[in-house]
Amino acid sequence: MGKTGKQAVLLTLVAVVIVLTFTATALARTVTNVQLTPGVTTRTIVDKTQVAVYKLPIGVTHRGMMHFELQWKHPNWADFDLYLLNSDGVSLAEPQGYAATFTGREYVDYQVRNISNQTIESDPYSGDYMVGDTYYLVVVAFNERAEFKLSGYYPQVDFDYGLGWDTTNAWNVYWQSFSKPWTWLSGPSYGYPFNFTPTSEGTATVQLDFPVDPATGTPITSPPFASNWESYIYAGRNWDAVIEDYGHNSNYVSPLVDPFAVTEGQTPTAGAAPPMLVEHFIPTLYLPSSTTDPVGTPLPPDYTSTAAPRLGKTTLAYKGTLTYPENLTMTGVSWVRRGSPLVLKGTYALNSAWAPVGTKVTVKMKTTTGWKAVKAVKVGANGKWKATVYPKTTATWQASAPGDDSTGLAVELSAAKRIFVRR
């Protein structure tokens, strides 16, 4: 769903350092993978995300049902949420549909039981009118950049019907329509770098810092407005919830820090997951506030107050820091030509120390009948190992090594990597 420098330590302890910088939808992203201590990988992601907030153009003036629908498209794996807020920015209704059931569609329904602001104002052009209650719709982007649109309706007093300003009589209501045309909204990418795989037992942590300078990842100490973020970790193909940090009205203080246990045999559940299962990290900008309260100053838990949500689209940068147990690492290119050498390399650690020199690491390839050992190599200084193989077909590769059954896993594995072979 943490967001300095020890240069001398980096020279001796860094096992894997990969820095990728690329542009996606004009939003620059930086990703760094590093092992500062043996067996623990730290990944930092500095990126941007968006949220859209819309105020209902006319105040709600009659009791009855409000109904709003959110539709999205392109690509199919995009995901959005729709929320209804009252004038204080408090969430009243959350999505009742989701992608697994209604592809590309979510909706919210809310029963208006009373009208708080029944003030009558006068307009020189349209005459008297009731101010009514203010509501907001919030569209949150989760996976990828995609198009969305909004539509719906809400109850209004039908003054012309002749029943005056009665907000309860069923004969005195009409339905005001609401819509927003197709537009784009960007969320975190689907897949790497937001997917990661803890391969060993231990503790994983996700930290979300916000807002930050998109060029450096440094927290902005005096932001123009407070922002409310959410942090999620889901596990495996079924997207079982491991972390759901979504305190909508209390997450204005950065950073959000959430640990979870990685334990063999563990069924994915709140706060725990097994090793060798892909974890999906989703950092999300839920709501920007127009308040000038600086991030770092706690706001009231119910946030009933100081300012309305910031309208329109808002884009903010954040830094996500993932720390997870990974005793055996393996890296390699994404493709090679048939018959050409493929160099696979990595590091191996046990019990928070680099594995002894000479420890055997086996490189395996997945075939139609299972895993096949292709080459065995020995660990060198600082846990480093390297193997050169000559693949003939596209396949998934993985490294294995003997673990320590008394402190963790009997056999340690690296994350698997699919490598394509071209002619």
C-alpha positions in Angstrom: 0.0 0.0 0.0 10.2 6.3 5.0 9.4 7.0 3.2 23.9 10.1 6.5 26.1 9.1 4.9 28.4 6.4 6.0 30.7 6.3 3.0 33.4 4.2 4.6 30.8 1.6 5.5 29.4 1.7 2.0 32.8 0.9 0.5 33.0 -2.4 2.4 29.4 -3.4 3.0 27.5 -2.5 -0.1 26.7 -5.7 -1.8 24.3 -4.6 -4.5 23.9 -1.1 -5.8 21.5 -0.6 -8.7 20.4 2.9 -9.7 17.7 3.3 -12.3 16.4 6.7 -13.5 13.8 7.0 -16.2 10.9 9.1 -17.3 7.3 8.0 -17.3 4.5 10.3 -18.3 6.9 13.3 -17.7 7.3 12.3 -14.1 11.0 11.5 -13.3 11.5 8.5 -10.9 14.6 7.4 -9.2 15.1 3.9 -7.7 18.0 2.6 -5.6 18.6 -0.9 -4.4 21.4 -1.3 -1.8 22.6 -3.7 0.9 24.1 -1.6 3.7 24.2 -4.6 6.0 24.6 -8.3 5.1 21.3 -9.9 4.2 19.1 -6.8 4.3 18.1 -5.0 1.1 17.0 -1.3 1.1 15.1 0.0 -1.8 14.3 3.7 -2.1 11.8 5.0 -4.6 11.3 8.8 -5.3 8.3 9.4 -7.4 5.2 11.5 -7.9 1.5 10.6 -7.7 -1.8 12.5 -8.1 -5.2 12.9 -6.6 -8.3 14.7 -7.9 -10.8 16.5 -5.6 -14.2 17.9 -6.8 -16.7 20.0 -4.9 -20.3 19.4 -5.7 -21.3 22.6 -7.6 -24.5 23.2 -5.7 -25.0 22.5 -1.9 -27.2 19.6 -1.0 -30.5 21.0 0.2 -32.9 18.0 0.6 -32.8 14.6 2.3 -32.4 11.5 0.1 -29.9 9.3 -1.6 -26.8 10.6 -3.3 -25.2 8.3 -5.9 -21.9 8.7 -7.7 -20.0 6.5 -10.2 -16.4 6.4 -11.2 -15.3 4.7 -14.4 -11.8 4.2 -15.7 -9.9 2.7 -18.6 -6.5 2.1 -20.1 -4.7 0.1 -18.9 -6.7 -2.9 -17.6 -4.5 -3.2 -14.5 -5.2 0.4 -13.4 -7.0 0.8 -10.1 -8.9 3.8 -8.6 -10.9 4.6 -5.5 -13.8 7.0 -5.0 -14.6 8.7 -1.7 -17.3 11.1 -0.5 -16.3 13.7 2.0 -18.4 16.2 4.0 -17.5 19.9 4.5 -14.9 19.1 7.2 -13.0 16.7 4.9 -14.3 13.6 6.8 -14.8 10.5 4.8 -18.5 9.5 4.7 -18.7 6.8 2.0 -16.1 4.6 0.5 -16.2 2.5 -2.7 -18.8 -0.2 -2.9 -17.5 -1.7 -6.1 -14.0 -2.8 -7.0 -12.0 -3.9 -10.0 -12.3 -7.6 -9.3 -16.1 -7.5 -9.5 -16.8 -4.5 -11.7 -13.9 -4.0 -14.0 -13.1 -0.3 -14.3 -16.0 0.9 -12.2 -16.7 1.9 -8.6 -19.5 3.7 -6.9 -20.6 5.3 -3.7 -24.1 5.7 -2.2 -24.9 7.9 0.8 -28.1 8.6 2.5 -28.6 12.3 3.4 -30.6 12.3 6.6 -30.6 16.0 7.4 -29.6 19.4 6.0 -27.4 21.4 8.4 -27.0 24.6 6.5 -30.6 25.8 5.6 -29.5 29.4 5.3 -31.6 31.3 2.7 -29.6 33.7 0.5 -30.7 36.1 -2.1 -29.3 36.4 -5.6 -30.2 39.4 -7.8 -30.4 37.2 -10.9 -31.9 33.9 -9.7 -33.7 35.0 -6.6 -33.7 33.3 -3.2 -31.9 30.0 -2.7 -30.9 27.7 0.1 -27.1 27.4 0.7 -27.2 23.7 1.6 -24.4 21.4 2.7 -21.1 21.1 1.0 -19.7 17.7 -0.2 -16.6 16.6 -2.0 -15.7 13.7 -4.3 -12.1 12.4 -4.1 -10.6 10.2 -6.9 -7.5 8.3 -5.8 -5.1 6.7 -8.3 -3.5 3.4 -7.3 -1.9 1.5 -10.2 -0.6 3.4 -13.3 -1.8 6.4 -15.2 -5.3 6.0 -16.6 -8.4 7.8 -17.8 -11.4 8.3 -15.5 -14.7 10.1 -15.5 -17.4 10.8 -12.9 -21.2 10.9 -12.9 -24.0 10.9 -10.4 -26.9 12.7 -8.8 -27.9 14.2 -5.4 -31.2 15.6 -3.9 -32.3 19.2 -4.1 -35.3 21.2 -2.9 -37.7 21.7 -5.7 -38.8 25.2 -4.6 -40.8 25.8 -7.8 -43.0 22.8 -7.0 -44.7 25.0 -4.4 -43.8 23.4 -1.1 -41.3 26.1 -0.1 -38.0 25.3 1.6 -39.2 22.0 3.2 -36.1 19.7 3.1 -38.0 16.5 4.0 -41.2 16.2 2.0 -40.8 13.6 -0.8 -42.9 15.7 -3.2 -40.5 18.5 -2.8 -37.3 17.0 -4.3 -35.6 16.8 -7.6 -32.2 15.2 -8.5 -29.3 17.4 -9.5 -26.9 15.6 -11.9 -23.2 15.8 -11.6 -20.5 14.8 -14.1 -16.8 15.2 -15.1 -15.6 14.2 -18.5 -12.8 11.8 -19.2 -9.4 12.9 -17.9 -6.1 11.4 -16.8 -4.8 10.7 -13.3 -1.4 9.1 -12.4 -0.7 6.6 -9.6 2.3 4.4 -8.8 3.5 1.9 -11.5 2.2 -1.6 -11.6 5.2 -4.0 -11.0 8.8 -3.0 -10.5 9.9 -1.1 -8.5 6.8 -1.3 -6.4 6.9 -5.1 -6.3 9.6 -6.7 -4.2 10.3 -10.2 -2.8 11.7 -10.8 0.7 13.5 -14.1 0.3 14.6 -14.8 3.9 13.1 -14.7 7.4 13.2 -11.5 9.3 11.4 -8.1 9.5 10.5 -6.0 6.5 9.6 -2.3 6.9 8.0 0.2 4.5 8.5 3.9 5.2 6.7 6.7 3.4 8.1 10.2 3.5 5.9 13.1 2.1 6.0 15.5 0.5 9.6 15.5 -0.8 11.7 17.3 -3.4 11.3 15.2 -6.5 14.9 15.8 -7.5 16.5 14.8 -4.2 13.9 12.9 -2.2 14.5 15.4 0.7 11.4 16.1 2.8 10.0 19.5 2.2 10.0 21.2 5.6 7.5 24.0 4.8 5.0 22.7 2.3 2.3 25.0 1.0 -0.4 22.7 2.4 -0.7 19.5 4.5 -1.2 16.2 2.6 -2.8 13.0 3.7 -1.2 9.8 2.4 -1.9 6.1 2.5 0.5 3.2 2.5 -0.4 -0.4 1.5 1.4 -3.7 1.2 -0.4 -6.6 -0.5 1.0 -10.1 -1.0 0.9 -12.6 -3.9 -1.5 -13.0 -6.8 -4.5 -12.7 -4.5 -3.4 -9.4 -3.2 -3.9 -10.4 0.5 -3.6 -7.4 2.8 -0.4 -7.2 4.9 -0.4 -3.5 5.6 -3.2 -1.0 5.2 -2.2 2.3 6.7 -5.2 4.4 5.7 -6.0 6.7 8.6 -7.6 9.2 6.2 -8.0 11.9 8.8 -4.8 11.4 10.8 -2.0 10.7 8.2 -1.0 14.3 7.7 2.3 13.7 9.6 5.3 12.3 7.8 6.7 9.7 7.8 4.5 6.6 7.9 6.4 3.6 9.2 5.0 0.1 9.0 6.9 -3.1 9.8 5.8 -6.7 9.0 7.2 -10.1 9.9 8.5 -12.4 7.2 8.2 -16.0 8.5 8.3 -19.4 6.8 5.0 -21.1 6.6 3.1 -17.9 7.4 -0.2 -17.3 5.6 -0.3 -13.7 4.3 -2.3 -11.7 6.9 -2.2 -8.3 8.6 1.4 -7.7 9.6 2.9 -10.9 8.4 3.8 -12.8 5.2 6.0 -15.8 4.1 9.3 -15.4 2.3 9.5 -15.9 -1.5 6.2 -14.2 -2.1 5.9 -11.0 -4.2 4.8 -8.0 -2.1 3.0 -5.1 -3.8 3.8 -1.6 -2.3 1.2 1.1 -3.0 1.9 4.6 -1.8 -1.0 6.9 -2.4 -1.8 10.6 -2.1 -5.3 10.4 -0.5 -6.1 14.0 0.1 -4.4 17.4 0.0 -5.6 20.1 2.4 -5.7 23.8 1.7 -4.4 24.4 5.3 -1.0 26.0 5.8 -0.3 23.9 8.9 3.2 22.4 8.2 3.7 18.7 8.0 5.1 17.7 11.3 2.5 19.5 13.3 -0.1 16.9 14.3 -3.6 17.8 13.3 -6.7 16.7 15.2 -7.4 13.0 14.7 -10.8 13.7 13.2 -9.4 16.7 11.3 -12.7 18.7 11.6 -11.4 21.7 10.4 -9.0 24.2 9.6 -9.5 24.1 5.9 -11.3 22.5 3.0 -9.7 19.9 0.7 -7.6 21.4 -2.1 -9.7 21.3 -5.3 -8.7 19.9 -8.7 -5.7 17.7 -9.5 -2.8 17.8 -7.1 0.6 16.2 -7.9 3.1 15.6 -5.1 6.4 13.8 -4.8 7.2 11.2 -2.1 9.9 8.8 -1.0 9.2 5.2 -0.3 11.9 3.2 1.6 11.5 -0.6 1.6 13.8 -2.7 3.8 13.5 -6.4 3.7 15.4 -9.6 4.4 17.3 -11.0 1.4 20.2 -13.2 2.3 20.9 -14.5 -1.2 20.8 -11.9 -4.1 21.1 -12.5 -7.8 21.4 -10.0 -10.7 21.7 -10.4 -14.4 20.8 -8.8 -17.7 17.2 -9.2 -19.0 18.2 -10.9 -22.3 21.1 -12.4 -24.2 21.7 -13.8 -27.6 21.6 -17.6 -27.9 25.0 -19.1 -27.2 26.4 -15.9 -25.6 27.6 -15.9 -22.0 25.2 -14.8 -19.3 26.8 -13.6 -16.1 24.8 -14.0 -13.0 26.2 -12.6 -9.8 25.2 -11.6 -6.3 26.0 -11.8 -2.6 25.2 -14.3 0.2 24.8 -13.6 3.9 23.8 -15.7 6.9 23.0 -14.6 10.4 23.7 -10.9 9.6 27.2 -11.7 8.3 28.6 -12.4 4.9 28.8 -16.2 4.2 32.2 -17.8 4.8 34.6 -17.8 1.8 34.1 -21.1 -0.1 30.4 -21.5 0.7 28.7 -23.1 -2.3 26.0 -21.3 -4.4 24.1 -23.2 -7.1 22.6 -21.5 -10.1 19.4 -23.2 -11.3 17.2 -23.0 -14.4 13.5 -23.8 -14.4 12.5 -26.4 -17.0 9.2 -28.1 -17.9 10.0 -30.8 -15.3 11.3 -28.6 -12.5 14.4 -26.8 -11.4 17.7 -28.0 -12.9 21.1 -27.2 -11.4 23.3 -25.7 -14.1 26.4 -24.5 -12.2 27.9 -24.4 -8.7 30.3 -21.6 -7.6 32.0 -20.6 -4.4 31.5 -17.4 -2.4 34.4 -15.0 -2.2 35.1 -12.0 0.0 32.2 -10.0 1.3 29.8 -12.7 0.3 30.2 -12.1 -3.4 29.7 -14.8 -6.0 29.6 -14.9 -9.8 28.6 -17.6 -12.4 28.8 -17.6 -16.2 26.3 -19.8 -18.1 25.3 -20.2 -21.7 21.5 -20.3 -22.0 19.9 -21.7 -25.2 16.3 -20.9 -24.4 14.3 -18.3 -22.5 13.9 -19.4 -18.9 13.6 -18.4 -15.3 16.8 -18.5 -13.2 17.4 -18.7 -9.5 20.3 -19.2 -7.1 20.2 -21.4 -4.0 22.6 -22.0 -1.1 22.6 -24.0 2.2 21.0 -22.0 5.0 21.0 -22.3 8.8 18.0 -24.3 9.9 18.6 -23.2 13.6 18.2 -19.5 12.8 16.1 -19.4 9.7 15.7 -21.3 6.5 17.3 -24.7 5.7 17.9 -23.6 2.1 18.2 -19.9 1.1 17.0 -18.9 -2.3 17.3 -15.7 -4.4 14.4 -14.0 -6.1 13.8 -15.7 -9.4 14.6 -13.8 -12.7 13.3 -14.5 -16.1 15.9 -14.0 -18.8 15.0 -13.9 -22.5 17.2 -15.6 -25.2 17.2 -14.1 -28.7 18.6 -15.5 -31.9 
